[in-house]
Amino acid sequence: MPRSPEQNQVIREKRIQQILEAALTVFSEKGYYGTEIGVIAKRAGMGRSLIYYYFKDKQDVFIELIHRTLRLWREEMKTILESGSSVTDRMGRILKKSCAFCQDNPDLSRFHQMIARDLQLLFSGREEEVRRYFEENIRQPVRALMEEGVQTGEIRVAPELAERFFFSILFGAIHHECMLEKSQLNDWVKLSLYGLTGEKSVSVSWADGRRISHDE
């Protein structure tokens, strides 16, 4: 008895997921240029021809992996973003959960650092497509949160600056060569949100005698 379209779709999705899981491990171990379709096929336990049945080439596999992992991150963050708690609370929870997620999935951390480093080299002709994936799934949700924080008064710098700061501390913390320990996450979040002093009122003196203050 032939399979139904629904059964075929389930099989197709299962095989694609199997390929992508193998590809994530291989790309993380060998880098983009050191990876061959045959190695992915072997790791996935299937023939090369089956990989090419679902994907045009290695770049196609790589970009689909980007798309799915970014969508996974957005789904993981959705509950936090829509929780209705304060912007500061949501920022802290996103930082902590993102870092914990990368600790539990180190291959994902290495994979996305590879992308950030070699974006133009890896995706000639499809660079804008990849940028759009990052924009839609990561940057836009965080940007909206920063803008909300400015409107509520919780963030007192331009939202563009807040966004850059947020991502700089997040990407620095999840780098696979200096990954934080889970026991450090709470202190790291406090440090990220309130600074080295831990005080809500901060005053800084410049070399020329100028002084700036910020009171939360």
Disulfide bonds with the S-S distance in Angstrom:
none
